[in-house]
């Protein structure tokens, strides 16, 4: 909530309490208060933009401005009850913030970002009926920056051109997402602390846009990694293609289910391989040109993205380490081909899911370098995303109790990044990384070393 939103909302609620509690004092001064609040509302729309959360507030302002008339007891009680109800209506939508509030990265480096919209001329787009359509792969790089000064990179793709619904939600809800502070400078020069930086490929959960992992990925980038986050078009909730078109999910011709996931993870793994090919070509990388250490690459992902990362790592020798964050594995995972360690990072309760445990144990047992497996107590599946940051503090508290995520997104992501950083230091930086110590510092993290 912006400062002007907070002042206006407080003023409206205060005026409602004033009219209800001291009607005699309201009569001479109330109209002037309404004029002041109306002027502030006009300034708010001009400066901060319209937000759906204030529809109830504007209705409350209209009710406050309605001329006061003497009436009988029952009429006054009805009017008072209606005004109190409008005050609740004005407050209720603020369970969801107009724009997510993201945490500052905790690492030693400032963070910048660049977006690339590439077309794979060698692959048809499987999600559209036009045989001439080529597969688009959209990536956003989060990287250590030479400066923290400059224009903030946009939080979500295609603002101003969104489809009617995003993730089943009306686009009106995203009207102010352009105001989200991402703590990343758009296109800033890469930090000169090192000549080249290791690369981490990140794949999001099924249907999730890369944007909802900004909190996690900026924190990881601030530790000294170039994090390349993919959007998988026609599956993600919203993607802006290379030609500027903004698209959402395509209908599932196969009806969904496990068979669909087995097919889709292959498409995603091919997206990862294409991105690595483009990085190796080195052209069109803007600030990242010549600054990537492509001998040190890892793949990580959340949920279905975790399956993507492990599958890609088992088929592509360029990937030296893989991390699956709370994701069931799909596809032809060739665990014996994994060149480096594997990290399984889970939310509370995931280890009780029998199919997940059976598959992941089998992969870990066959991985030549072994790895680590940890479950973070007090987290849930969405704690690794920014979803909780769309909510106000009271709404977060309620959601944490309903979804069993008492640690919250801030705590979960902080522990996850600490563990990921310790895990990646060896294969990507050639430095000792104490994964067990990072997990112990998180508190309530269970697990340990897998098969060496």
C-alpha positions in Angstrom: 0.0 0.0 0.0 1.4 3.4 -1.0 1.5 6.3 1.5 -1.3 8.1 -0.3 -3.4 4.9 -0.2 -2.8 4.6 3.5 -3.6 8.2 4.3 -6.8 8.1 2.2 -8.0 4.8 3.7 -7.3 6.0 7.3 -9.1 9.3 6.5 -12.2 7.5 5.2 -12.4 5.1 8.2 -11.7 8.0 10.6 -14.5 10.0 9.0 -16.9 7.0 9.2 -16.1 6.6 12.9 -16.6 10.4 13.4 -20.0 10.4 11.7 -21.1 7.3 13.7 -19.8 8.3 17.1 -20.3 12.1 17.1 -23.1 12.9 14.6 -23.6 16.3 16.2 -20.1 17.4 15.5 -20.2 15.9 12.0 -23.0 18.1 10.7 -21.1 21.4 10.5 -17.7 20.0 9.5 -18.5 16.8 7.7 -19.0 18.3 4.3 -15.6 19.9 4.4 -14.0 16.6 5.4 -15.7 14.9 2.5 -14.4 17.6 0.1 -10.9 17.1 1.4 -11.2 13.3 1.1 -12.6 13.7 -2.4 -9.7 15.9 -3.4 -7.2 13.4 -1.9 -9.0 10.6 -3.9 -8.6 12.5 -7.1 -4.9 13.0 -6.4 -4.5 9.4 -5.5 -5.9 8.2 -8.9 -3.7 10.7 -10.8 -0.5 9.9 -8.9 -0.8 6.3 -7.9 -3.4 5.0 -10.4 -6.7 3.3 -9.9 -6.9 0.2 -7.8 -9.9 -2.1 -7.4 -9.3 -2.2 -3.6 -10.7 1.4 -3.3 -14.1 0.7 -4.9 -15.5 0.1 -1.4 -13.7 3.2 -0.2 -15.2 5.4 -2.9 -18.6 4.0 -2.0 -18.0 4.9 1.7 -17.0 8.4 0.6 -20.3 8.8 -1.3 -22.2 7.6 1.7 -20.4 10.1 4.0 -21.1 12.9 1.6 -24.9 12.1 1.6 -26.7 15.0 3.3 -27.5 14.5 7.0 -31.2 14.6 7.9 -32.9 14.2 11.2 -34.8 10.9 11.3 -36.4 8.5 13.7 -34.5 6.0 15.9 -34.9 3.0 13.5 -33.9 5.0 10.5 -30.7 6.3 12.3 -29.9 2.7 13.4 -30.3 1.4 9.8 -28.2 4.3 8.5 -25.5 3.7 11.1 -25.5 -0.1 10.4 -25.2 0.6 6.6 -22.3 3.0 7.2 -20.5 0.5 9.5 -21.0 -2.2 6.8 -19.5 0.1 4.2 -16.5 0.7 6.4 -15.9 -3.1 6.6 -16.3 -3.3 2.8 -13.7 -0.6 2.4 -11.3 -2.5 4.6 -11.9 -6.1 3.4 -10.2 -5.9 -0.1 -6.9 -4.8 1.5 -6.3 -8.4 2.3 -4.7 -8.4 -1.2 -2.2 -5.6 -1.8 -2.3 -3.5 -5.0 1.2 -4.6 -5.7 3.5 -7.2 -4.2 6.1 -6.0 -1.6 9.3 -7.9 -2.2 12.2 -8.2 0.3 15.6 -6.7 -0.4 18.3 -9.2 -1.5 20.7 -10.1 1.4 23.8 -10.9 -0.5 26.9 -8.6 -1.0 26.1 -7.7 -4.6 23.6 -5.2 -6.1 21.3 -6.9 -8.6 20.3 -6.1 -12.1 18.1 -7.8 -14.7 17.7 -8.2 -18.4 15.0 -9.9 -20.4 15.5 -11.9 -23.6 12.8 -13.1 -25.9 14.2 -15.8 -28.2 12.7 -18.0 -30.9 13.9 -21.5 -31.6 13.7 -21.8 -35.3 14.3 -25.5 -35.1 11.2 -26.4 -33.1 7.5 -26.0 -33.9 5.3 -24.7 -31.2 3.4 -27.8 -29.9 0.7 -25.8 -28.2 -0.7 -24.0 -31.3 -2.4 -25.4 -34.4 -0.3 -23.3 -36.8 2.5 -25.5 -38.1 4.5 -22.4 -38.9 4.7 -21.3 -35.3 8.1 -21.6 -33.8 8.8 -22.3 -30.1 9.4 -19.1 -28.1 11.5 -19.2 -25.0 11.5 -16.1 -22.8 14.2 -15.7 -20.1 15.0 -13.2 -17.5 18.5 -12.9 -16.2 19.1 -11.7 -12.6 22.8 -10.9 -12.1 25.4 -9.2 -9.9 25.4 -5.5 -10.9 28.0 -2.8 -10.8 25.4 -0.3 -9.4 22.1 -0.2 -7.6 21.1 3.1 -9.3 18.8 3.1 -12.2 15.3 2.2 -13.3 13.7 -0.8 -11.6 13.0 -3.8 -13.9 9.3 -4.6 -14.3 7.9 -7.3 -12.1 5.6 -9.0 -14.5 5.4 -9.5 -18.3 3.0 -7.7 -20.6 1.6 -5.1 -18.2 -0.9 -3.0 -20.0 -1.6 -5.8 -22.5 -2.6 -8.6 -20.2 -5.3 -11.1 -21.3 -8.7 -10.8 -19.6 -7.7 -13.3 -16.9 -4.3 -14.2 -15.4 -4.2 -17.4 -13.4 -8.0 -17.2 -13.4 -8.0 -13.8 -11.9 -9.3 -10.7 -13.7 -6.5 -8.4 -15.0 -7.9 -5.5 -13.0 -6.2 -7.1 -10.0 -2.8 -6.5 -11.7 -3.4 -2.8 -12.5 -0.7 -1.5 -10.1 1.9 -4.3 -10.4 4.1 -2.0 -12.3 4.7 -0.2 -9.0 6.3 -3.3 -7.4 9.9 -2.6 -6.4 11.9 -5.6 -7.6 15.3 -4.4 -6.1 16.9 -5.0 -9.5 18.1 -2.3 -12.0 17.1 -2.7 -15.6 20.1 -3.6 -17.8 22.8 -2.2 -15.5 26.4 -3.2 -16.2 27.6 -6.5 -14.6 29.7 -6.3 -11.5 33.5 -6.2 -12.2 34.2 -8.1 -8.9 34.9 -11.2 -11.2 35.6 -11.4 -14.9 32.9 -14.1 -15.4 30.0 -15.4 -13.2 28.6 -18.9 -12.8 25.2 -19.6 -14.3 22.1 -21.0 -12.6 19.1 -22.0 -14.9 15.8 -21.7 -13.1 12.5 -23.3 -14.2 9.2 -22.2 -12.5 6.3 -24.4 -11.3 3.6 -25.5 -13.6 1.6 -22.5 -14.9 3.6 -20.1 -12.8 5.2 -17.1 -14.5 8.9 -16.5 -13.7 7.8 -13.2 -11.9 6.5 -14.9 -8.8 10.0 -16.1 -7.9 11.6 -12.7 -7.9 12.1 -12.7 -4.2 14.0 -16.0 -4.3 16.0 -15.3 -7.4 17.2 -11.8 -6.7 18.4 -13.0 -3.3 20.3 -15.8 -5.0 21.8 -13.5 -7.7 23.0 -11.2 -4.9 25.2 -14.1 -3.7 27.2 -14.0 -7.0 25.3 -16.0 -9.6 23.7 -15.2 -12.9 20.3 -16.7 -12.5 18.5 -17.3 -15.8 14.8 -17.8 -15.2 12.7 -19.3 -17.9 9.1 -18.7 -18.9 7.5 -21.6 -20.7 4.9 -20.1 -23.2 1.4 -21.5 -23.5 1.8 -23.1 -20.1 2.7 -20.1 -17.9 -0.1 -17.8 -16.7 1.2 -14.9 -18.7 4.1 -14.6 -21.2 5.1 -11.8 -23.7 6.4 -13.5 -26.8 9.2 -12.2 -29.1 6.7 -10.5 -31.3 5.1 -8.6 -28.4 2.0 -10.8 -28.2 0.9 -11.6 -24.6 -0.4 -15.1 -24.1 -1.7 -17.3 -21.3 -2.1 -21.1 -21.0 -3.3 -23.1 -24.1 -6.0 -25.7 -23.7 -4.7 -29.1 -22.8 -5.5 -31.3 -25.8 -4.7 -34.5 -23.8 -6.8 -33.5 -20.8 -4.0 -33.1 -18.3 -2.9 -35.6 -15.7 0.4 -37.6 -15.4 0.6 -38.3 -19.2 0.4 -34.6 -19.9 3.1 -33.8 -17.3 5.4 -36.5 -18.8 5.1 -34.9 -22.2 5.3 -31.3 -21.1 8.5 -31.9 -19.0 10.2 -33.0 -22.2 9.2 -29.7 -23.9 10.6 -27.8 -20.9 13.9 -29.7 -20.9 14.2 -28.8 -24.6 13.6 -25.2 -23.6 16.5 -25.4 -21.2 18.8 -27.0 -23.8 17.9 -24.2 -26.3 18.7 -21.5 -23.7 22.1 -23.1 -23.0 22.8 -23.2 -26.8 21.9 -19.5 -27.0 24.2 -18.6 -24.1 27.0 -20.5 -25.8 26.5 -18.5 -29.0 27.0 -15.3 -26.9 25.3 -12.9 -29.3 22.4 -10.7 -28.3 23.2 -10.9 -24.6 23.6 -7.2 -24.0 25.3 -6.5 -20.6 26.0 -10.3 -20.1 28.1 -10.6 -23.3 31.4 -12.2 -22.4 30.6 -12.2 -18.6 29.2 -15.8 -18.2 31.3 -18.8 -17.0 29.7 -21.5 -19.1 31.9 -24.1 -17.7 30.0 -23.8 -14.4 26.2 -24.3 -14.9 23.6 -25.6 -12.5 19.9 -26.2 -13.0 17.3 -25.6 -10.3 13.5 -25.3 -10.3 10.4 -25.3 -8.1 7.6 -27.9 -8.3 7.3 -28.9 -12.0 10.3 -26.8 -12.6 12.3 -29.0 -10.2 11.4 -32.0 -12.4 12.5 -29.9 -15.4 15.9 -29.2 -13.8 16.6 -32.8 -12.8 15.6 -34.1 -16.2 17.7 -31.5 -18.1 20.7 -32.2 -15.9 20.4 -36.0 -16.5 20.5 -35.5 -20.3 22.8 -32.5 -20.7 26.5 -32.8 -19.6 26.9 -29.0 -19.5 24.9 -29.0 -16.2 27.1 -29.7 -13.2 24.5 -29.7 -10.4 20.8 -29.8 -10.0 18.3 -28.8 -7.3 14.6 -29.8 -7.1 12.6 -27.5 -4.8 9.5 -29.4 -3.7 8.8 -31.0 -7.0 7.6 -34.5 -8.1 9.9 -35.9 -10.8 8.7 -36.7 -14.3 10.2 -38.0 -17.5 13.1 -40.2 -18.3 15.5 -39.1 -15.6 18.8 -40.9 -16.1 20.2 -40.4 -12.6 23.5 -42.2 -13.4 24.3 -39.5 -15.9 24.1 -36.6 -13.4 27.6 -35.1 -13.4 27.4 -33.5 -10.0 25.4 -33.4 -6.7 21.6 -33.3 -6.4 19.7 -31.3 -3.8 16.1 -32.1 -2.8 14.6 -29.2 -0.9 11.1 -29.8 0.4 8.3 -28.1 2.2 6.9 -29.6 5.4 4.8 -32.7 4.7 6.2 -33.4 1.2 8.2 -36.4 2.5 5.0 -38.1 3.6 3.8 -38.3 -0.1 4.6 -41.9 -1.0 4.9 -41.5 -4.8 7.2 -38.5 -4.4 9.4 -40.3 -1.8 9.6 -43.5 -4.0 10.7 -41.7 -7.1 13.1 -39.2 -5.5 14.8 -41.9 -3.4 15.4 -43.9 -6.5 17.0 -41.0 -8.3 19.1 -40.0 -5.3 20.3 -43.6 -4.8 21.5 -43.8 -8.4 23.1 -40.3 -8.6 26.9 -40.9 -8.7 27.8 -37.9 -6.6 24.8 -38.3 -4.2 23.6 -35.1 -2.6 21.4 -33.7 0.1 17.8 -33.8 1.1 16.1 -31.3 3.5 12.6 -30.5 4.5 11.9 -27.0 5.9 9.5 -27.1 8.9 6.8 -24.4 8.9 6.7 -24.1 5.1 4.2 -25.0 2.4 4.5 -25.5 -1.3 3.8 -21.8 -2.1 6.3 -20.5 0.5 9.0 -20.7 -2.1 7.1 -18.2 -4.3 6.0 -14.6 -3.9 2.3 -15.6 -3.6 2.2 -14.7 0.1 3.6 -11.2 -0.7 0.5 -10.4 -2.6 -1.3 -10.3 0.8 -1.5 -7.8 3.6 0.0 -8.8 7.0 -3.3 -9.9 8.6 -4.2 -11.9 5.5 -0.7 -13.5 5.6 -1.3 -14.6 9.2 -4.6 -16.2 8.3 -3.1 -17.9 5.2 -0.2 -19.3 7.3 -2.6 -21.0 9.7 -4.9 -22.3 7.0 -2.1 -23.6 4.7 0.3 -24.6 7.5 3.1 -22.2 6.5 3.8 -20.6 9.8 7.4 -19.8 8.7 6.1 -17.7 5.9 7.6 -16.8 2.5 10.3 -14.5 3.9 11.6 -17.2 6.3 11.3 -20.1 3.9 13.0 -18.3 1.0 15.8 -17.1 3.2 16.6 -20.6 4.4 16.2 -22.0 0.9 18.7 -19.4 -0.6 21.2 -20.1 2.2 21.1 -23.8 1.5 21.2 -23.3 -2.3 24.1 -21.0 -2.0 26.0 -23.5 0.1 25.1 -26.3 -2.3 26.2 -24.4 -5.4 29.5 -23.0 -4.1 31.4 -26.2 -4.7 30.4 -27.1 -8.3 29.9 -23.5 -9.5 32.6 -21.5 -7.6 35.1 -24.1 -6.6 34.7 -22.9 -3.0 33.8 -25.0 0.1 30.1 -24.8 0.9 28.8 -26.2 4.1 25.3 -27.3 3.3 24.7 -28.9 6.6 25.7 -25.8 8.5 23.4 -23.6 6.3 20.5 -26.0 7.0 21.2 -25.9 10.8 21.2 -22.1 10.9 17.7 -22.2 9.4 16.2 -23.9 12.4 13.6 -26.6 12.0 15.3 -28.0 8.9 15.4 -31.8 8.8 17.5 -34.0 6.6 21.1 -34.4 5.6 23.5 -36.0 3.2 22.3 -38.5 0.6 24.2 -41.4 -0.8 27.8 -40.2 -1.5 
